[in-house]
Amino acid sequence: MEISALQKARYQYQPKLPGILSGKIEEIALSLGEAAKSIADDTALADLFKHTYGKPIASFVKGKNNKISRPLTAGVILSGGQAPGGHNVIAGLYDGLKKGNSASKLLGFLGGPSGLVEDKCLEFTDAIIDDYRNTGGFDIIGSGRTKIETPEQFAASLETAKKRNLDAVVIIGGDDSNTNAALLAEYFTAQGSSVQVIGCPKTIDGDLKNEYIEASFGFDTAAKTYSELIGNIERDAASARKYWHFIKLMGRSASHITLECALQCRPNVCLVSEEVETKKLSMDQIVEQICSSIVRRAANKNNFGVVLVPEGLIEFVPEMKKLIKELNDLMADHSDEISKITNFIDQVYWMDRHLSIESSTLFKTLPPEIARQLLADRDPHGNVQVSRIETERLLIGMVEKKLKELKNAGDYNGKFSPLAHFFGYEGRCAFPSNFDADYCYSLGFTAFVLIASGLTGYISSVRNLTASADKWIPGGIPLTMMMNMERRHGSSKPVIKKALVELDGKPFKTFAGEREKWSVETCYHFPGAIQYYGPPEVCDQPTKTLVLEHS
């Protein structure tokens, strides 16, 4: 396969490591703190995780570590959606294993967690790893969304681990995948197995973070990729001076990406789902906010602008949230009956008779294409597939209607020409930024040290990320420490708590302090493409979100 000049050059990039991981391997010793509690529901979680709850936070210090040089066999799994840097986590894990002992082996389970259940894997070699260093995507072994949750799946996973003589399994994934890692670690230990399980924090959405996990990998690259595209559109908008661009961005459960892109690009309007939910804003109020910017800019002869919309917005609007819940419940409880109704008009009529009065009224006001999307096939968890709902087009339609009313009342005399965009897959497999390349490699190398030190039920942690890489602080955090109990499918389940945008946090407050000015004036910033070569202040900077959170 022919490769680009950039890819060839990126193969040669040597990721930077924290100082403690850069020296002699046998001098990386383990230091354990006090037993850690979960963020909530500690009694229930201690009962569920009888063998792995209450572990201490792990850090690395200089000292003797006789365990670290023993030969090991580890398996690695990529779980869930792609995120830039996944290949470097595997490279860091592989290099750590080989540095510890050249006889150590790393197996890659194919297609996600199902690869472990079904025993489908390959053994990594130098040649395979070298073909994927510092590149985007998960194509080295593929990913999947299978959950290991049935007794049969747990048993099959242990059988594979025994058959392959595994010392450990590393699961690279988001909050659900790392919850699964915690359950797998508990199961292995309860069965008397010595197989260890270590997680790594991945998600471009940025919603897997806390005091000890300062960032999930891939967020940096994805946000910078989207910001480049938004900046390009802003430049085009300011040049053509005739279009309003509505841009939907990935992030179903949290608006971190949208907020980061706003901080980088300064759009005229940026919606933040968490604020919408907290203030209980209706769709009409959201539309009024957008129209306010359009009308005031039009008064200055600026009939153009940019609106950022988080992917999961409609699930945070109280009236829409209620409607979606009712639709999900109806489609779950009456699936056989609904499946026989093939005509869209008949589906709407059926829903009209079964929805509450408020939800039925709202449902009938939606554009037909949006209503169709709300009735489309559910995801494996029975929920509407939000990424398929064209929220940006719904907003355009509602804004057009409102502007017509304002024009008839003599309160608006501008021109409104809207264009819709959705930036999602464009950022998930981009070449990782230097920050993500370094961070991911460090996470993988840290996972090796945790394995070599005999730990299980931990997530790889690298902190102090706003400093230079040599000052980063690697270690391990007990997975159960990040958990609470939540209602899922009618029962209480242990889950890693999602990190949402904090409205009293510095990133949001910084944005909120500027958005009124951006709404009226043209204050666009143009971040440009991710830079891989040049001074550190250009190439190695973390996101504005991370800098603000730690300033």
BELWO-V766803 format. One record per residue. RES is the residue in three letters. SS is DSSP state (H for helix, E for strand, L for the rest). D_LAST is the distance of its C-alpha to the last C-alpha in Angstrom with 1 decimal. Layout:
res=RES ss=SS d_last=D_LAST
res=RES ss=SS d_last=D_LAST
This chain:
res=MET ss=L d_last=45.0
res=GLU ss=L d_last=44.0
res=ILE ss=L d_last=40.3
res=SER ss=L d_last=38.3
res=ALA ss=H d_last=37.4
res=LEU ss=H d_last=33.7
res=GLN ss=H d_last=34.4
res=LYS ss=H d_last=36.5
res=ALA ss=H d_last=33.8
res=ARG ss=H d_last=31.1
res=TYR ss=H d_last=33.5
res=GLN ss=L d_last=33.1
res=TYR ss=L d_last=29.3
res=GLN ss=L d_last=28.4
res=PRO ss=L d_last=25.1
res=LYS ss=L d_last=22.9
res=LEU ss=L d_last=22.6
res=PRO ss=L d_last=20.6
res=GLY ss=H d_last=22.4
res=ILE ss=H d_last=24.2
res=LEU ss=H d_last=25.7
res=SER ss=H d_last=26.9
res=GLY ss=L d_last=29.5
res=LYS ss=L d_last=32.8
res=ILE ss=H d_last=32.9
res=GLU ss=H d_last=35.0
res=GLU ss=H d_last=32.5
res=ILE ss=E d_last=29.8
res=ALA ss=E d_last=30.5
res=LEU ss=E d_last=29.3
res=SER ss=E d_last=27.8
res=LEU ss=E d_last=28.0
res=GLY ss=E d_last=26.4
res=GLU ss=E d_last=27.9
res=ALA ss=E d_last=29.1
res=ALA ss=L d_last=26.6
res=LYS ss=L d_last=27.3
res=SER ss=L d_last=26.6
res=ILE ss=L d_last=24.2
res=ALA ss=L d_last=27.4
res=ASP ss=L d_last=31.2
res=ASP ss=H d_last=31.4
res=THR ss=H d_last=35.2
res=ALA ss=H d_last=35.9
res=LEU ss=H d_last=33.7
res=ALA ss=H d_last=35.2
res=ASP ss=H d_last=38.6
res=LEU ss=H d_last=37.9
res=PHE ss=L d_last=36.3
res=LYS ss=L d_last=38.8
res=HIS ss=L d_last=38.4
res=THR ss=L d_last=34.7
res=TYR ss=L d_last=32.9
res=GLY ss=L d_last=31.2
res=LYS ss=L d_last=30.2
res=PRO ss=E d_last=27.7
res=ILE ss=E d_last=24.3
res=ALA ss=E d_last=25.1
res=SER ss=E d_last=23.5
res=PHE ss=E d_last=25.0
res=VAL ss=E d_last=26.2
res=LYS ss=E d_last=28.6
res=GLY ss=L d_last=32.1
res=LYS ss=L d_last=35.3
res=ASN ss=L d_last=35.3
res=ASN ss=L d_last=38.9
res=LYS ss=L d_last=38.2
res=ILE ss=L d_last=36.0
res=SER ss=L d_last=38.9
res=ARG ss=L d_last=41.2
res=PRO ss=L d_last=42.1
res=LEU ss=L d_last=40.4
res=THR ss=E d_last=40.9
res=ALA ss=E d_last=38.0
res=GLY ss=E d_last=37.9
res=VAL ss=E d_last=35.0
res=ILE ss=E d_last=34.7
res=LEU ss=E d_last=32.7
res=SER ss=E d_last=32.4
res=GLY ss=L d_last=31.7
res=GLY ss=L d_last=30.6
res=GLN ss=L d_last=29.6
res=ALA ss=L d_last=26.1
res=PRO ss=L d_last=25.5
res=GLY ss=L d_last=25.3
res=GLY ss=H d_last=27.8
res=HIS ss=H d_last=30.2
res=ASN ss=H d_last=27.8
res=VAL ss=H d_last=27.3
res=ILE ss=H d_last=31.1
res=ALA ss=H d_last=31.3
res=GLY ss=H d_last=28.9
res=LEU ss=H d_last=30.9
res=TYR ss=H d_last=34.1
res=ASP ss=H d_last=33.3
res=GLY ss=H d_last=32.2
res=LEU ss=H d_last=35.5
res=LYS ss=H d_last=37.5
res=LYS ss=H d_last=35.8
res=GLY ss=H d_last=36.6
res=ASN ss=L d_last=40.2
res=SER ss=L d_last=41.8
res=ALA ss=L d_last=44.0
res=SER ss=L d_last=41.1
res=LYS ss=E d_last=41.2
res=LEU ss=E d_last=38.8
res=LEU ss=E d_last=40.3
res=GLY ss=E d_last=38.7
res=PHE ss=E d_last=39.9
res=LEU ss=L d_last=40.8
res=GLY ss=L d_last=39.8
res=GLY ss=L d_last=37.2
res=PRO ss=H d_last=38.1
res=SER ss=H d_last=41.7
res=GLY ss=H d_last=42.1
res=LEU ss=H d_last=41.8
res=VAL ss=H d_last=44.1
res=GLU ss=L d_last=46.6
res=ASP ss=L d_last=46.3
res=LYS ss=L d_last=45.5
res=CYS ss=E d_last=43.7
res=LEU ss=E d_last=43.7
res=GLU ss=E d_last=43.1
res=PHE ss=L d_last=40.6
res=THR ss=L d_last=41.8
res=ASP ss=H d_last=40.3
res=ALA ss=H d_last=41.7
res=ILE ss=H d_last=40.2
res=ILE ss=H d_last=36.7
res=ASP ss=H d_last=36.9
res=ASP ss=L d_last=37.8
res=TYR ss=L d_last=34.5
res=ARG ss=L d_last=31.8
res=ASN ss=L d_last=28.8
res=THR ss=L d_last=30.5
res=GLY ss=L d_last=29.6
res=GLY ss=L d_last=31.6
res=PHE ss=L d_last=33.0
res=ASP ss=L d_last=36.6
res=ILE ss=L d_last=36.9
res=ILE ss=L d_last=38.1
res=GLY ss=L d_last=37.4
res=SER ss=L d_last=35.6
res=GLY ss=E d_last=36.9
res=ARG ss=L d_last=36.2
res=THR ss=L d_last=38.8
res=LYS ss=L d_last=37.9
res=ILE ss=L d_last=39.5
res=GLU ss=L d_last=40.7
res=THR ss=L d_last=44.5
res=PRO ss=H d_last=46.4
res=GLU ss=H d_last=48.1
res=GLN ss=H d_last=44.8
res=PHE ss=H d_last=43.5
res=ALA ss=H d_last=46.8
res=ALA ss=H d_last=47.0
res=SER ss=H d_last=43.5
res=LEU ss=H d_last=44.7
res=GLU ss=H d_last=48.0
res=THR ss=H d_last=46.2
res=ALA ss=H d_last=44.0
res=LYS ss=H d_last=47.2
res=LYS ss=H d_last=49.1
res=ARG ss=L d_last=46.5
res=ASN ss=L d_last=46.0
res=LEU ss=L d_last=42.3
res=ASP ss=L d_last=40.2
res=ALA ss=E d_last=37.1
res=VAL ss=E d_last=35.9
res=VAL ss=E d_last=32.4
res=ILE ss=E d_last=31.4
res=ILE ss=E d_last=28.8
res=GLY ss=E d_last=27.8
res=GLY ss=L d_last=25.9
res=ASP ss=H d_last=25.9
res=ASP ss=H d_last=29.7
res=SER ss=H d_last=30.5
res=ASN ss=H d_last=28.5
res=THR ss=H d_last=30.2
res=ASN ss=H d_last=33.4
res=ALA ss=H d_last=32.4
res=ALA ss=H d_last=32.1
res=LEU ss=H d_last=35.6
res=LEU ss=H d_last=37.0
res=ALA ss=H d_last=35.9
res=GLU ss=H d_last=37.5
res=TYR ss=H d_last=40.6
res=PHE ss=H d_last=41.1
res=THR ss=H d_last=40.7
res=ALA ss=H d_last=43.0
res=GLN ss=L d_last=45.6
res=GLY ss=L d_last=45.6
res=SER ss=L d_last=44.0
res=SER ss=L d_last=41.9
res=VAL ss=L d_last=40.1
res=GLN ss=E d_last=36.3
res=VAL ss=E d_last=33.8
res=ILE ss=E d_last=30.3
res=GLY ss=E d_last=27.9
res=CYS ss=E d_last=25.2
res=PRO ss=E d_last=22.6
res=LYS ss=E d_last=23.6
res=THR ss=L d_last=23.2
res=ILE ss=L d_last=22.2
res=ASP ss=L d_last=21.6
res=GLY ss=L d_last=18.3
res=ASP ss=L d_last=19.7
res=LEU ss=L d_last=20.0
res=LYS ss=L d_last=16.7
res=ASN ss=L d_last=15.7
res=GLU ss=L d_last=14.0
res=TYR ss=L d_last=16.1
res=ILE ss=L d_last=16.5
res=GLU ss=L d_last=13.0
res=ALA ss=L d_last=14.9
res=SER ss=L d_last=18.6
res=PHE ss=E d_last=20.2
res=GLY ss=L d_last=21.5
res=PHE ss=H d_last=18.9
res=ASP ss=H d_last=17.4
res=THR ss=H d_last=20.9
res=ALA ss=H d_last=22.3
res=ALA ss=H d_last=19.6
res=LYS ss=H d_last=20.0
res=THR ss=H d_last=23.8
res=TYR ss=H d_last=24.0
res=SER ss=H d_last=21.9
res=GLU ss=H d_last=24.4
res=LEU ss=H d_last=27.2
res=ILE ss=H d_last=25.8
res=GLY ss=H d_last=25.3
res=ASN ss=H d_last=28.9
res=ILE ss=H d_last=30.1
res=GLU ss=H d_last=28.4
res=ARG ss=H d_last=30.1
res=ASP ss=H d_last=33.3
res=ALA ss=H d_last=33.0
res=ALA ss=H d_last=32.5
res=SER ss=H d_last=35.5
res=ALA ss=H d_last=37.9
res=ARG ss=L d_last=36.9
res=LYS ss=L d_last=38.8
res=TYR ss=L d_last=36.8
res=TRP ss=E d_last=34.3
res=HIS ss=E d_last=32.5
res=PHE ss=E d_last=31.5
res=ILE ss=E d_last=29.3
res=LYS ss=E d_last=28.9
res=LEU ss=E d_last=26.1
res=MET ss=L d_last=26.1
res=GLY ss=L d_last=24.5
res=ARG ss=L d_last=27.1
res=SER ss=L d_last=25.4
res=ALA ss=L d_last=21.9
res=SER ss=L d_last=20.6
res=HIS ss=H d_last=17.4
res=ILE ss=H d_last=19.2
res=THR ss=H d_last=20.4
res=LEU ss=H d_last=17.1
res=GLU ss=H d_last=15.5
res=CYS ss=H d_last=18.7
res=ALA ss=H d_last=18.6
res=LEU ss=H d_last=15.2
res=GLN ss=H d_last=16.7
res=CYS ss=H d_last=20.2
res=ARG ss=L d_last=20.3
res=PRO ss=L d_last=23.5
res=ASN ss=L d_last=25.7
res=VAL ss=E d_last=25.4
res=CYS ss=E d_last=23.1
res=LEU ss=L d_last=24.2
res=VAL ss=L d_last=22.0
res=SER ss=H d_last=24.3
res=GLU ss=H d_last=22.4
res=GLU ss=H d_last=22.6
res=VAL ss=H d_last=26.3
res=GLU ss=H d_last=27.1
res=THR ss=H d_last=25.4
res=LYS ss=L d_last=27.2
res=LYS ss=L d_last=30.3
res=LEU ss=L d_last=30.7
res=SER ss=L d_last=34.1
res=MET ss=H d_last=34.8
res=ASP ss=H d_last=36.5
res=GLN ss=H d_last=33.4
res=ILE ss=H d_last=31.3
res=VAL ss=H d_last=34.0
res=GLU ss=H d_last=34.2
res=GLN ss=H d_last=30.5
res=ILE ss=H d_last=31.2
res=CYS ss=H d_last=34.5
res=SER ss=H d_last=33.0
res=SER ss=H d_last=31.0
res=ILE ss=H d_last=34.1
res=VAL ss=H d_last=36.4
res=ARG ss=H d_last=34.3
res=ARG ss=H d_last=33.7
res=ALA ss=H d_last=37.4
res=ALA ss=H d_last=38.3
res=ASN ss=L d_last=36.6
res=LYS ss=L d_last=38.6
res=ASN ss=L d_last=35.6
res=ASN ss=L d_last=37.1
res=PHE ss=L d_last=34.4
res=GLY ss=E d_last=30.9
res=VAL ss=E d_last=28.6
res=VAL ss=E d_last=27.8
res=LEU ss=E d_last=25.5
res=VAL ss=E d_last=26.8
res=PRO ss=E d_last=25.4
res=GLU ss=L d_last=28.2
res=GLY ss=L d_last=28.5
res=LEU ss=H d_last=28.5
res=ILE ss=H d_last=32.1
res=GLU ss=H d_last=31.6
res=PHE ss=L d_last=29.2
res=VAL ss=L d_last=31.7
res=PRO ss=H d_last=33.7
res=GLU ss=H d_last=37.1
res=MET ss=H d_last=36.4
res=LYS ss=H d_last=35.0
res=LYS ss=H d_last=38.3
res=LEU ss=H d_last=40.4
res=ILE ss=H d_last=38.9
res=LYS ss=H d_last=39.3
res=GLU ss=H d_last=42.9
res=LEU ss=H d_last=43.6
res=ASN ss=H d_last=42.1
res=ASP ss=H d_last=44.3
res=LEU ss=H d_last=47.4
res=MET ss=H d_last=47.1
res=ALA ss=H d_last=46.7
res=ASP ss=H d_last=49.5
res=HIS ss=L d_last=51.9
res=SER ss=H d_last=51.1
res=ASP ss=H d_last=54.8
res=GLU ss=H d_last=55.9
res=ILE ss=H d_last=53.2
res=SER ss=H d_last=53.7
res=LYS ss=L d_last=57.3
res=ILE ss=L d_last=56.2
res=THR ss=L d_last=55.7
res=ASN ss=L d_last=56.0
res=PHE ss=H d_last=52.8
res=ILE ss=H d_last=54.7
res=ASP ss=H d_last=56.1
res=GLN ss=H d_last=52.7
res=VAL ss=H d_last=51.4
res=TYR ss=H d_last=54.6
res=TRP ss=H d_last=54.1
res=MET ss=H d_last=50.5
res=ASP ss=H d_last=51.6
res=ARG ss=H d_last=54.0
res=HIS ss=H d_last=51.6
res=LEU ss=L d_last=48.3
res=SER ss=L d_last=47.6
res=ILE ss=H d_last=48.7
res=GLU ss=H d_last=45.1
res=SER ss=H d_last=44.0
res=SER ss=H d_last=47.4
res=THR ss=H d_last=47.0
res=LEU ss=H d_last=43.6
res=PHE ss=H d_last=44.8
res=LYS ss=H d_last=47.7
res=THR ss=H d_last=45.6
res=LEU ss=L d_last=43.5
res=PRO ss=L d_last=44.6
res=PRO ss=H d_last=46.9
res=GLU ss=H d_last=44.7
res=ILE ss=H d_last=41.8
res=ALA ss=H d_last=44.2
res=ARG ss=H d_last=45.5
res=GLN ss=H d_last=42.1
res=LEU ss=H d_last=41.6
res=LEU ss=L d_last=44.9
res=ALA ss=L d_last=44.3
res=ASP ss=L d_last=44.3
res=ARG ss=L d_last=41.7
res=ASP ss=L d_last=39.4
res=PRO ss=L d_last=40.4
res=HIS ss=L d_last=38.8
res=GLY ss=L d_last=40.8
res=ASN ss=L d_last=38.1
res=VAL ss=L d_last=38.2
res=GLN ss=L d_last=36.7
res=VAL ss=H d_last=34.0
res=SER ss=H d_last=33.3
res=ARG ss=H d_last=37.0
res=ILE ss=L d_last=36.7
res=GLU ss=L d_last=36.3
res=THR ss=H d_last=34.1
res=GLU ss=H d_last=33.5
res=ARG ss=H d_last=37.3
res=LEU ss=H d_last=37.7
res=LEU ss=H d_last=35.4
res=ILE ss=H d_last=37.2
res=GLY ss=H d_last=40.5
res=MET ss=H d_last=39.4
res=VAL ss=H d_last=37.9
res=GLU ss=H d_last=41.2
res=LYS ss=H d_last=43.2
res=LYS ss=H d_last=41.1
res=LEU ss=H d_last=41.3
res=LYS ss=H d_last=45.1
res=GLU ss=H d_last=45.3
res=LEU ss=H d_last=43.4
res=LYS ss=H d_last=45.6
res=ASN ss=H d_last=48.7
res=ALA ss=L d_last=47.6
res=GLY ss=L d_last=47.0
res=ASP ss=L d_last=43.3
res=TYR ss=L d_last=42.3
res=ASN ss=L d_last=44.0
res=GLY ss=L d_last=41.7
res=LYS ss=L d_last=42.0
res=PHE ss=L d_last=40.0
res=SER ss=L d_last=40.2
res=PRO ss=E d_last=37.8
res=LEU ss=E d_last=36.9
res=ALA ss=E d_last=35.3
res=HIS ss=E d_last=33.2
res=PHE ss=E d_last=31.7
res=PHE ss=E d_last=29.2
res=GLY ss=L d_last=29.2
res=TYR ss=H d_last=31.1
res=GLU ss=H d_last=30.1
res=GLY ss=H d_last=26.7
res=ARG ss=H d_last=27.7
res=CYS ss=L d_last=29.5
res=ALA ss=L d_last=28.0
res=PHE ss=L d_last=27.7
res=PRO ss=L d_last=24.4
res=SER ss=L d_last=21.7
res=ASN ss=H d_last=21.2
res=PHE ss=H d_last=18.0
res=ASP ss=H d_last=20.1
res=ALA ss=H d_last=23.1
res=ASP ss=H d_last=21.3
res=TYR ss=H d_last=19.5
res=CYS ss=H d_last=22.8
res=TYR ss=H d_last=24.9
res=SER ss=H d_last=22.8
res=LEU ss=H d_last=23.2
res=GLY ss=H d_last=26.9
res=PHE ss=H d_last=27.3
res=THR ss=H d_last=25.5
res=ALA ss=H d_last=27.9
res=PHE ss=H d_last=30.8
res=VAL ss=H d_last=29.8
res=LEU ss=H d_last=29.5
res=ILE ss=H d_last=33.0
res=ALA ss=H d_last=34.5
res=SER ss=L d_last=33.3
res=GLY ss=L d_last=35.3
res=LEU ss=L d_last=32.6
res=THR ss=L d_last=33.0
res=GLY ss=L d_last=31.3
res=TYR ss=E d_last=27.8
res=ILE ss=E d_last=25.1
res=SER ss=E d_last=23.6
res=SER ss=E d_last=20.0
res=VAL ss=E d_last=17.7
res=ARG ss=E d_last=14.2
res=ASN ss=L d_last=11.4
res=LEU ss=L d_last=11.6
res=THR ss=L d_last=8.9
res=ALA ss=L d_last=11.2
res=SER ss=L d_last=14.7
res=ALA ss=H d_last=17.1
res=ASP ss=H d_last=19.1
res=LYS ss=H d_last=16.3
res=TRP ss=L d_last=15.9
res=ILE ss=E d_last=17.3
res=PRO ss=E d_last=20.2
res=GLY ss=E d_last=22.2
res=GLY ss=E d_last=23.8
res=ILE ss=E d_last=23.2
res=PRO ss=E d_last=26.4
res=LEU ss=H d_last=26.8
res=THR ss=H d_last=28.4
res=MET ss=H d_last=25.2
res=MET ss=H d_last=23.6
res=MET ss=E d_last=26.7
res=ASN ss=E d_last=28.4
res=MET ss=E d_last=31.7
res=GLU ss=E d_last=32.2
res=ARG ss=E d_last=35.3
res=ARG ss=E d_last=36.3
res=HIS ss=L d_last=39.8
res=GLY ss=L d_last=41.1
res=SER ss=E d_last=40.1
res=SER ss=E d_last=37.2
res=LYS ss=E d_last=35.4
res=PRO ss=E d_last=32.6
res=VAL ss=E d_last=29.6
res=ILE ss=E d_last=26.0
res=LYS ss=L d_last=24.1
res=LYS ss=L d_last=22.6
res=ALA ss=L d_last=18.9
res=LEU ss=L d_last=19.1
res=VAL ss=L d_last=16.8
res=GLU ss=L d_last=15.5
res=LEU ss=L d_last=16.5
res=ASP ss=L d_last=14.5
res=GLY ss=L d_last=11.2
res=LYS ss=H d_last=8.7
res=PRO ss=H d_last=10.2
res=PHE ss=H d_last=13.6
res=LYS ss=H d_last=13.1
res=THR ss=H d_last=12.0
res=PHE ss=H d_last=15.1
res=ALA ss=H d_last=17.3
res=GLY ss=H d_last=16.7
res=GLU ss=H d_last=18.1
res=ARG ss=H d_last=20.7
res=GLU ss=H d_last=23.6
res=LYS ss=H d_last=23.6
res=TRP ss=H d_last=23.4
res=SER ss=H d_last=26.2
res=VAL ss=H d_last=28.7
res=GLU ss=L d_last=27.7
res=THR ss=L d_last=27.4
res=CYS ss=L d_last=23.9
res=TYR ss=L d_last=23.9
res=HIS ss=L d_last=21.7
res=PHE ss=L d_last=23.4
res=PRO ss=L d_last=21.2
res=GLY ss=L d_last=24.3
res=ALA ss=L d_last=25.2
res=ILE ss=L d_last=23.1
res=GLN ss=L d_last=23.7
res=TYR ss=L d_last=24.8
res=TYR ss=L d_last=26.0
res=GLY ss=L d_last=24.6
res=PRO ss=L d_last=21.8
res=PRO ss=H d_last=18.7
res=GLU ss=H d_last=16.5
res=VAL ss=H d_last=18.9
res=CYS ss=H d_last=19.8
res=ASP ss=L d_last=17.2
res=GLN ss=L d_last=13.9
res=PRO ss=L d_last=12.4
res=THR ss=L d_last=12.3
res=LYS ss=H d_last=10.2
res=THR ss=H d_last=9.9
res=LEU ss=H d_last=8.5
res=VAL ss=H d_last=5.9
res=LEU ss=H d_last=5.1
res=GLU ss=H d_last=5.8
res=HIS ss=L d_last=3.8
res=SER ss=L d_last=0.0
